C-alpha cells in the first residue's frame, strides 16, 4: 500500500489583518515521507505473521523487535539484510539498542533476558538472565572497547567487565509502586532513563546522579516519559502532555554539573514520541483510534509555537492507542521513524532537490532559477533545465519579452537556440525573440534566421529593417528575403519602410556577390 499523499497537513491560518486568503503565502513542508517496506520487500511478509513492539535505528540498518521475540535486521527500505531473524528471546522484545559502529546489538524481553548479539558473525555474544521482565536496555556507544551495557526493570543496572567476570552495579532503584524503568538512552557518559514517576540522568564518569525530573502533578496518565539525548549535555523528555528540554551544565555556585530545564511547555494532545529537529522539536501525538499527527514546534519558556502539523494515515491506526506508537530518530541522516504494530513510516528532512521541486510545482520559477544559479546544479535541476521550465511558463502566460530575455541567460548550444526559436514561432511570438538571437557562437542554421525574418516582416517592418541592418548577410538567405520584400513593394510602391528595406537588401546582395 502506498503512503497516501493526502497527509492532510494542517497549516496555520492567515495572520490577522490579511484581507484574503490570496495574501497568505503557502508554507513549504519541512519533511517528506515514505513507507518502509513498499514493493517487494521483506517487512510486509514479516508483519503478516507478527507485529512490531520496538525499533532501533542505525545509519546502516534498522532493527525491528516483534511480539514473538524475533529481531530482524533490515535496510532502510525494509529488506532483510541477514536473511533471517536473530534468535534468543521466547516472547515480546521490549527494547533494542545498537552501538555507534553498528557491530553489536542489545535486546531485552519479557522473558527476563538481556542478549548481546554480534552482528558481524551473527552469533549471541552474551546472555544475562534476570529474575523479572526487562523493559529497557542501552548498550555502550563504544561497546567493543567498554563491553558495557545498562538494563532496566525496577533497578538500573550497569553491566561492565570485572577482573574475572562481569560486574553488575546497581545505579538506581525505584521506590515501591513507582513502576519499572521503561526506556533508557545512553550518550557518551550520560545515561537517562524514565519511569512512571519521572526522568533521571546519571553520569558514568562522575558516578553520580545529575538531575531528577519528577512527573508533573497535572499528569494523571502514569505512562513513562519518552526521552531523546543528542549528546552528554542535552536531552529532551516528554510525558503525555508535558515537554521538557534539559541541559547538563556546571552549577554557578558549586561548579558541579547539574541538570537545568531550559524550556518547557504543556501540550494539548497526548504525546507518544519526541525528537529534536535542530532548534525545534517534533512531537508525535495521537487521539485514540485516530490518525497520528506529527507536530513541528518551536519551544519556549512555558510556551511553544506550532510551525506545522502533518496527519499520517498509518496502517491500522483505527485499532491503536498512543501506547502502541514509537518514534525513533536517526540524527546523522535526518531521518525519523514513526512506528506502530503493523507499519513504519519514515520522515526525512527535505533537501535542496525537494526544495527546488516544490518551488517549481508552485510556479515559483524565478526563485528556483535564482537558487540553481547561486547554489549550483543538483541532480536533474540545472540552470538550463529550470530556466527552460521558466521560459515555458512565461510563454504560456503571454510574457513573451521576458521569456526572450531569459533565453540569453539560459540557452547556450546551437540545438537549444534552434529548438527555442521554433517554440517561439509556434507560440506566435517570434518577433520577441528576434533581437536576442545569437549571431555567432553559436551561429544557427540559415533556415532559423529566414523563419524569424519572415515572421517579423509580417508583423513589424520597423523591426525587420532593424534586423537586416544589424545582421551579417551570411546569416540568412538574402536573395529569398529580397524576393519577398520586392513582391510586397510592388503592391505598395510608396511605402517608405519597404523601400528602405529593399535598398538595404540590394546592398547586402552586392556585397555578397563581391565576396
Secondary structure in CASP SS format (residue, H / E / C, confidence):
PFRMAT SS
TARGET T0000
AUTHOR 0000-0000-0000
METHOD secondary structure of the structure
MODEL  1
X C 1.00
X C 1.00
X C 1.00
X C 1.00
X C 1.00
X C 1.00
X C 1.00
X C 1.00
X C 1.00
X E 1.00
X C 1.00
X C 1.00
X C 1.00
X C 1.00
X C 1.00
X C 1.00
X C 1.00
X C 1.00
X C 1.00
X C 1.00
X H 1.00
X H 1.00
X H 1.00
X C 1.00
X C 1.00
X C 1.00
X C 1.00
X C 1.00
X C 1.00
X C 1.00
X E 1.00
X E 1.00
X E 1.00
X E 1.00
X E 1.00
X C 1.00
X C 1.00
X C 1.00
X C 1.00
X C 1.00
X C 1.00
X C 1.00
X H 1.00
X H 1.00
X H 1.00
X H 1.00
X H 1.00
X H 1.00
X H 1.00
X C 1.00
X C 1.00
X E 1.00
X E 1.00
X E 1.00
X E 1.00
X E 1.00
X E 1.00
X C 1.00
X C 1.00
X C 1.00
X C 1.00
X E 1.00
X E 1.00
X E 1.00
X E 1.00
X E 1.00
X C 1.00
X C 1.00
X C 1.00
X C 1.00
X E 1.00
X E 1.00
X E 1.00
X E 1.00
X C 1.00
X C 1.00
X C 1.00
X C 1.00
X C 1.00
X E 1.00
X E 1.00
X E 1.00
X E 1.00
X E 1.00
X E 1.00
X E 1.00
X C 1.00
X C 1.00
X C 1.00
X C 1.00
X C 1.00
X C 1.00
X E 1.00
X E 1.00
X E 1.00
X E 1.00
X E 1.00
X E 1.00
X C 1.00
X C 1.00
X C 1.00
X C 1.00
X C 1.00
X E 1.00
X E 1.00
X E 1.00
X E 1.00
X E 1.00
X E 1.00
X C 1.00
X C 1.00
X C 1.00
X E 1.00
X E 1.00
X E 1.00
X E 1.00
X E 1.00
X E 1.00
X C 1.00
X C 1.00
X C 1.00
X C 1.00
X E 1.00
X E 1.00
X E 1.00
X E 1.00
X E 1.00
X E 1.00
X E 1.00
X C 1.00
X C 1.00
X C 1.00
X C 1.00
X C 1.00
X C 1.00
X E 1.00
X E 1.00
X E 1.00
X E 1.00
X C 1.00
X C 1.00
X C 1.00
X H 1.00
X H 1.00
X H 1.00
X H 1.00
X C 1.00
X C 1.00
X E 1.00
X E 1.00
X E 1.00
X E 1.00
X C 1.00
X C 1.00
X E 1.00
X E 1.00
X E 1.00
X E 1.00
X E 1.00
X E 1.00
X C 1.00
X C 1.00
X C 1.00
X C 1.00
X C 1.00
X C 1.00
X E 1.00
X E 1.00
X E 1.00
X E 1.00
X E 1.00
X E 1.00
X E 1.00
X C 1.00
X C 1.00
X C 1.00
X C 1.00
X C 1.00
X C 1.00
X C 1.00
X C 1.00
X C 1.00
X E 1.00
X E 1.00
X E 1.00
X E 1.00
X E 1.00
X C 1.00
X C 1.00
X E 1.00
X E 1.00
X E 1.00
X E 1.00
X E 1.00
X E 1.00
X C 1.00
X C 1.00
X E 1.00
X E 1.00
X E 1.00
X E 1.00
X E 1.00
X E 1.00
X C 1.00
X C 1.00
X C 1.00
X C 1.00
X E 1.00
X E 1.00
X E 1.00
X E 1.00
X E 1.00
X E 1.00
X E 1.00
X C 1.00
X C 1.00
X C 1.00
X C 1.00
X C 1.00
X C 1.00
X C 1.00
X C 1.00
X C 1.00
X C 1.00
X C 1.00
X E 1.00
X E 1.00
X E 1.00
X E 1.00
X E 1.00
X E 1.00
X C 1.00
X C 1.00
X E 1.00
X E 1.00
X E 1.00
X E 1.00
X E 1.00
X C 1.00
X C 1.00
X C 1.00
X E 1.00
X E 1.00
X E 1.00
X E 1.00
X E 1.00
X E 1.00
X E 1.00
X E 1.00
X E 1.00
X C 1.00
X C 1.00
X C 1.00
X C 1.00
X C 1.00
X C 1.00
X E 1.00
X E 1.00
X E 1.00
X E 1.00
X E 1.00
X E 1.00
X E 1.00
X E 1.00
X E 1.00
X E 1.00
X C 1.00
X C 1.00
X C 1.00
X C 1.00
X E 1.00
X E 1.00
X E 1.00
X E 1.00
X E 1.00
X E 1.00
X E 1.00
X C 1.00
X C 1.00
X E 1.00
X E 1.00
X E 1.00
X E 1.00
X E 1.00
X E 1.00
X C 1.00
X C 1.00
X C 1.00
X C 1.00
X C 1.00
X C 1.00
X E 1.00
X E 1.00
X E 1.00
X E 1.00
X E 1.00
X E 1.00
X E 1.00
X E 1.00
X C 1.00
X E 1.00
X C 1.00
X C 1.00
X E 1.00
X E 1.00
X E 1.00
X E 1.00
X E 1.00
X E 1.00
X E 1.00
X E 1.00
X E 1.00
X C 1.00
X C 1.00
X C 1.00
X C 1.00
X H 1.00
X H 1.00
X H 1.00
X C 1.00
X C 1.00
X H 1.00
X H 1.00
X H 1.00
X C 1.00
X E 1.00
X E 1.00
X E 1.00
X E 1.00
X E 1.00
X H 1.00
X H 1.00
X H 1.00
X C 1.00
X E 1.00
X E 1.00
X E 1.00
X E 1.00
X E 1.00
X E 1.00
X C 1.00
X C 1.00
X E 1.00
X E 1.00
X E 1.00
X E 1.00
X E 1.00
X E 1.00
X E 1.00
X C 1.00
X C 1.00
X H 1.00
X H 1.00
X H 1.00
X H 1.00
X H 1.00
X H 1.00
X H 1.00
X H 1.00
X H 1.00
X H 1.00
X C 1.00
X C 1.00
X C 1.00
X H 1.00
X H 1.00
X H 1.00
X H 1.00
X H 1.00
X H 1.00
X H 1.00
X H 1.00
X H 1.00
X H 1.00
X H 1.00
X C 1.00
X C 1.00
X E 1.00
X C 1.00
X C 1.00
X E 1.00
X C 1.00
X H 1.00
X H 1.00
X H 1.00
X H 1.00
X H 1.00
X H 1.00
X H 1.00
X H 1.00
X H 1.00
X H 1.00
X H 1.00
X H 1.00
X H 1.00
X H 1.00
X C 1.00
X C 1.00
X C 1.00
X H 1.00
X H 1.00
X H 1.00
X H 1.00
X H 1.00
X H 1.00
X H 1.00
X H 1.00
X H 1.00
X H 1.00
X H 1.00
X C 1.00
X C 1.00
X C 1.00
X H 1.00
X H 1.00
X H 1.00
X H 1.00
X H 1.00
X H 1.00
X H 1.00
X H 1.00
X H 1.00
X H 1.00
X H 1.00
X H 1.00
X H 1.00
X C 1.00
X C 1.00
X C 1.00
X H 1.00
X H 1.00
X H 1.00
X H 1.00
X H 1.00
X C 1.00
X C 1.00
X C 1.00
X C 1.00
X C 1.00
X C 1.00
X C 1.00
X C 1.00
X C 1.00
X C 1.00
X C 1.00
X H 1.00
X H 1.00
X H 1.00
X H 1.00
X H 1.00
X H 1.00
X H 1.00
X H 1.00
X H 1.00
X H 1.00
X H 1.00
X H 1.00
X H 1.00
X H 1.00
X C 1.00
X H 1.00
X H 1.00
X H 1.00
X H 1.00
X H 1.00
X H 1.00
X H 1.00
X H 1.00
X H 1.00
X H 1.00
X C 1.00
X C 1.00
X C 1.00
X C 1.00
X C 1.00
X C 1.00
X C 1.00
X H 1.00
X H 1.00
X H 1.00
X H 1.00
X H 1.00
X H 1.00
X H 1.00
X H 1.00
X H 1.00
X H 1.00
X H 1.00
X H 1.00
X H 1.00
X H 1.00
X C 1.00
X C 1.00
X C 1.00
X C 1.00
X H 1.00
X H 1.00
X H 1.00
X H 1.00
X H 1.00
X H 1.00
X H 1.00
X H 1.00
X H 1.00
X H 1.00
X H 1.00
X H 1.00
X H 1.00
X H 1.00
X H 1.00
X H 1.00
X H 1.00
X H 1.00
X H 1.00
X C 1.00
END
